[in-house]
Amino acid sequence: MHVGRTVGAVFLGLVMPLVGGASMAQSSASAFVSSGEPVRAAIGTFVFEQGSSLALELGRQEPCPCLCEPLFVTGMRVLDAEGNPVFVAGQEEQTVFPVPFEEWTGQWGLVNQHGAPIGVGPYSVIVQTTIGEFSACIDVVAPGTAALAGHVSSQAVVCGTSLLLYRLVDETASGQQIALREGQRLMVALQGNPTTGYEWEVESEPSGILRRIDGPSYRSSSSLIGAGGTFYFRYEAVATGQGDLTLVYRRPWETAPPERIFSVRIVVR
């Protein structure tokens, strides 16, 4: 991971542990902050199976140690191994850049710009910001082979700004088993409309297996009055084991059964 930026000279180092570790040598990532260039930061490789989805966010340490100007996301794109664009966020109407980093969650369902599933192989997901680019190397594999290799670490920090990578699931995953590795992050994104009085709440969590991660819990999909949006729940897998994660959509003051239920079996290996 290389970074160039006008803030003096600072060297940062971090080591990325592996998932599975069967066929990949352990690697490291580092950052050098120097003068004259925008940030260039890369982490990876992360393994995702075809048919799954990922999410990315940016975080900033407080107090900010350096590169503390206002931070906006200006775009997100996915490139294949030859550097050809596969997917470009913002071409859909609901994404308008630039976006303050606190208000942005990037999502990619491992599809091309036309919505067709992509093939197996390496890809780069690049998040463009007003201080430079953050990228993650993604290795897309066939279903059932994700445990063979890949990093377990889900973030890298440069000057207090971090790129966070999540396994993303939505309501269509309810009833399924979600396999994670220790250290992997999970984001549950569920549609809802709090103006109706309903909201998503945690009914039960697998104790000792998942740790809740702070972050925006709801984002509206529109500035229109009465518009719905997305509720977010973020977790990190902290220990091996399994258990159920159950979320319910209800009005908190009512005793009636929930309007909707989301439940998955979490298995951490």
N, C-alpha and C positions, 0 to 999 in steps of 0.2 A: 504494500500500500504506500504510495508516494503522494506527498502533499506539498504544493508550493504556495506560499502566501507571505505578504509583507508584514511580518510581526517579529523579526529577528530570527534566531536559529534555535529550534527546539527539536530534539529527537525523542520520538515515542515508540515503544515496542510492545507487542502483545503476541501471544501464541494462541493459535486456534486448535483446540483438541478435535479429534475425529469421531464420527459416528461409525460404529462397526469396525473401521480400521482394517478391513480385510486386504485391500489392494492399494491403498494410498499411503504414501509417506507423510509423516507429520510435517506441517509447514508453519511458517510464521508470517506475521504482517507487521509492518512498521510505518512510521510517518516522519517525514522531515519537513518542517515548516521553515521556509526561506523567503527570499524576496522576489518580487517580480511576476508571480504567476498566481492564478486562482487555485483554490483547493482542488486536488485530484486525489480521491480516496477510494480504495477498492478492498472488499472483503470477499471471502468465499474459499472453497466451493461449497454450496449447499445443494443437497439432493432432494428433488421433488418428483413424485410419481406422476405420470400422465393421469389427468382427471382430477388432480388436486389444485388448490389455489394458494396464493401467497399474498401477504400484505406487507407494506413498508411504511414506516413513519420516521420522522426525525425528532430527536430529543435534544435538549440543551441544558447543561449543568448550570445551577444557580448557587453562588454567583458565578457569572461567566468569566473564565480565565483569560480568554483572548478571542479574536474574531467575533466581537460582540455587537456588530452592527445589526440592524433589523434583518431577520432571515425570512426569505420567501422561497417557496417552491415555484419554479418557473416551467417545469415540464418533467415528464417521465417517458422513457422509451426503452424498448427491448431490442437487442441486436443478436443475430445468430453468430456462429463461429467465424463467418466470413465478414462480419461487420455490417450485414444488410439489416435494415429495420424490419422487425417482425410485428411490433405493436407500438403504437404511440398514443399515450393518454392525452386527453384534451381534444381529440377529434370527435368524441361524443359530446353532446350538447351540455350535459350536466357538469362537466369539468371546465372551469374557466381559470386560467392562469394569468398573473401570479396569485398564489395563495399563501397567507401567513402559515408558517410551518406548523403552528399549534392547531390549525384548522384542517390539516391535510392528512388523509390516509390513502396511500396508493394501493390499488388492488390489481392483480393479474391472475386470470384463470387459466394460464398456460394455453392460450389461444392466440391466433393471429388477428390482424385488424379486421378480418371478415368473420370472426367468431369460430373458425375451424380449429380443432385441436392441433397443436404443433407436434413435430416428431421428436424422437429421443435425440439427445445431444447437448452440447454446452451452449449457454446463452448468457448474455450480460444484461442486467437490469440497471439502468442508469437514471438516477434522480438528479435533475438539474436544479440548482439553487442560485441565489444571488451572491453566494460566496464561492461557488464552484460546483463540482460534480461529486456525488457519492454513488458508488456502484457495488453490486453484488454479483458474483459469478454463480450461475445456476446450472446444475446438471440435471436434465430431465431424463428419467429412466422409465422403463416399462413397469406396470403395476406389479408389486410383490418383490421388487429388487432394491427398494430404497435403503434397506439396512446394510447394503454392501459397503458403502463408503460415504464420506461427506463430513462436514464440520458440524459440531454440536453448538458451538458458540453462535449467538444470534445478533451480535452487535459489535461495532467498533467505534471508538471514541477518538475524535480529533479536535483538540483545543476545546473540549467540553461539549462539542456537538457530535451526536451519535446517530448512526443509521441503524434502525431496528428492523429485524426481519421476523415475520410470523408465518406459521401455518394458519391459513384462513379457512374457516368453515361458516356456513350459514344454515338457515332452517332446513334446507334440503338434506343436511347430514343427520338430522334427528333420527334416532334409532340405530345408528351405526356405531362401530368401534373405531376410535381414533388412536392410532399408534404414535407415540412420541418417544424421543430419546431424552435422557437427562440433559438439561440446559436448553432444550428447544422451547421456543415460544409459541403460544397458541392464541389466536384471536377469534372470538365468536362474534359475528355481526348479524344482528336480527332486526328486521324491519318492524316499525311500530309508529304510533302516533300519540304522543303524550297529551296533545290538546283534547283527546277524548277521555282523559283520565287514566288510560291504561299505560302501564310501563312494564318492562322486563325486569324481573327480580331473580336473585339466586335462591333456589329452593334447597339445593344440596350440592356440596362440593366434595371431591375425594380427598379427605383429610391427609395431610402430610405428603401428598403426591404433587399437587399443583399449588403454586403461590400466586395470589392475585398481584397484578402489576398496575400501577397507577396510570391514568390516561383519560382523555375526554370520554365520558360515558355515553354521550348522545350528540349526533349532528343532524340537523335538519337538512332535507334534500332540496329545500326551496325557501326563499324569503317570504313567500306568500303565507298569509294568515291561515292557520289550520292545516298546513302541509305536514306530512309525516317525515320520517327520517330513519336513521339507523342507531340502534343501541349497541354499544361495544363492551365486550368483556375480554380482558387480557390476562393471560396466565403464563407462568414459566414452570416447566416440569423440573422438580427439585429432587425427586427420589423415585426409585423403581417401585412398581406396584400397579394396582388397578382399582378403579372405582367409578361411580356414576357422577356425571356433572349434569344437573337438572336446573333449568331456568323456566320460569312461568310468566305468562303475560296476563296481568290482571290489574284491577283497580285496588290499590292497597287497602282501602277502607271497607271493601266488600268481603263477605264470607262465602260468596258463590264460588263454584269451581273455576279454575283459570280458563280464560278464553282460548289460550294456546299453551302447549307445553313443548319445550325443547329438551331432549335428553340424549346424551351420548355416553358410551362406556370408554373411559380413558385408560389406556394401557401404556405405562412408561417402562421402557426396557433399559 
